[in-house]
Amino acid sequence: MNTARNKLEVIPAIDLLDGTVVRLFQGDFDQVTEYIRDPLELAKRYADSGAKRLHIVDLDGARTGEPTNLPIIESLVTVGLEIQAGGGIRAPKRLNALFDAGVTRAVIGSVAVENCDEVASWITAVGADRIILAVDIRLGEDGEPEVLTRGWQAGSGQLLWPLVDYYLDQGAKEFLCTDIAKDGTLQGPNLALYKSCATRFPNAEFIASGGVSQLADLVALEQTGITRVVTGKALLDGRLTLEEIAQFSRDA
């Protein structure tokens, strides 16, 4: 293994809807692909491949605000992976429920854009290493990244760069950045976006999300300088193999 690598870490993703492993196309609940796989069995396979983290999205929670899939998330914790989980976290009660279930990091989305001061207080209360800020972006006609909210349905009017600046000032460390035009498309990630993220904010840790379809995408992402990438559909469809992502384990 080349010791000069930036050590990109691949984080497998499991999206849960009604207890089933699914993937959405560009966040659209009307474009759902169901995978008949036991979430616990799938998590064990990812752990056996050398993954250290697992990314869980509670799509029911994202849609309703209720932690429908919390029992499943609790079972996934037993696999021994570090779990980062999100979906509908809008209040401290939901945040604490995830931590009580054994989740390592909570992924905060819309409320982090709509109520920055409240989320800043959560970072202070639970520690910056337990919070990941999810920033879902759409490129404007001018090429600037606007942050979206509410399941990507609402534009916030806020650009990505000042929002990241704000949260870095609050002690935040890690950002999950999704280009929604790429999510679920298998068309390749937005390399220019992630290179800009890594260049502008060398002290932040960015997790890329959206578009990964093959090993070459991971190699290209590694060159942008970001630290991690989440991938779900490519693994579920067999376009990426467990052997391939094992090359990107932090222990590799």
Secondary structure as the mmCIF struct_conf table of DSSP 4:
data_model
#
loop_
_struct_conf.conf_type_id
_struct_conf.id
_struct_conf.beg_label_comp_id
_struct_conf.beg_label_asym_id
_struct_conf.beg_label_seq_id
_struct_conf.end_label_comp_id
_struct_conf.end_label_asym_id
_struct_conf.end_label_seq_id
TURN_TY1_P TURN_TY1_P1 THR A 3 ALA A 4
BEND BEND1 ARG A 5 ARG A 5
STRN STRN1 GLU A 9 LEU A 17
TURN_TY1_P TURN_TY1_P2 ASP A 18 GLY A 19
STRN STRN2 THR A 20 PHE A 25
TURN_TY1_P TURN_TY1_P3 GLN A 26 GLY A 27
STRN STRN3 ASP A 28 TYR A 35
HELX_RH_AL_P HELX_RH_AL_P1 PRO A 39 ASP A 48
TURN_TY1_P TURN_TY1_P4 SER A 49 GLY A 50
STRN STRN4 ARG A 53 ASP A 58
HELX_RH_AL_P HELX_RH_AL_P2 LEU A 59 THR A 64
BEND BEND2 GLY A 65 GLU A 66
TURN_TY1_P TURN_TY1_P5 THR A 68 ASN A 69
HELX_RH_AL_P HELX_RH_AL_P3 LEU A 70 VAL A 77
TURN_TY1_P TURN_TY1_P6 THR A 78 VAL A 79
HELX_LH_PP_P HELX_LH_PP_P1 LEU A 81 LEU A 81
STRN STRN5 GLU A 82 GLY A 86
BEND BEND3 GLY A 87 GLY A 88
BEND BEND4 ALA A 91 ALA A 91
HELX_RH_AL_P HELX_RH_AL_P4 PRO A 92 ASP A 100
TURN_TY1_P TURN_TY1_P7 ALA A 101 GLY A 102
BEND BEND5 THR A 104 THR A 104
STRN STRN6 ARG A 105 ILE A 108
HELX_RH_AL_P HELX_RH_AL_P5 SER A 110 GLU A 114
HELX_RH_AL_P HELX_RH_AL_P6 CYS A 116 VAL A 126
HELX_RH_3T_P HELX_RH_3T_P1 ALA A 128 ARG A 130
STRN STRN7 ILE A 131 LEU A 139
TURN_TY1_P TURN_TY1_P8 GLU A 141 ASP A 142
BEND BEND6 GLY A 143 GLY A 143
STRN STRN8 PRO A 145 THR A 149
TURN_TY1_P TURN_TY1_P9 ARG A 150 GLN A 153
STRN STRN9 ALA A 154 LEU A 159
HELX_RH_AL_P HELX_RH_AL_P7 LEU A 160 ASP A 169
TURN_TY1_P TURN_TY1_P10 GLN A 170 GLY A 171
STRN STRN10 GLU A 174 ASP A 179
TURN_TY1_P TURN_TY1_P11 ILE A 180 THR A 185
BEND BEND7 GLN A 187 GLN A 187
HELX_RH_AL_P HELX_RH_AL_P8 LEU A 191 ARG A 200
TURN_TY1_P TURN_TY1_P12 PRO A 202 ASN A 203
BEND BEND8 ALA A 204 ALA A 204
STRN STRN11 GLU A 205 SER A 209
BEND BEND9 GLY A 210 GLY A 210
BEND BEND10 GLN A 214 GLN A 214
HELX_RH_AL_P HELX_RH_AL_P9 LEU A 215 GLU A 222
TURN_TY1_P TURN_TY1_P13 GLN A 223 GLY A 225
STRN STRN12 ARG A 228 THR A 231
HELX_RH_AL_P HELX_RH_AL_P10 LYS A 233 LEU A 236
TURN_TY1_P TURN_TY1_P14 ASP A 237 GLY A 238
BEND BEND11 ARG A 239 LEU A 240
HELX_RH_AL_P HELX_RH_AL_P11 LEU A 242 ALA A 246
TURN_TY1_P TURN_TY1_P15 GLN A 247 PHE A 248
BEND BEND12 SER A 249 SER A 249
TURN_TY1_P TURN_TY1_P16 ARG A 250 ASP A 251
#
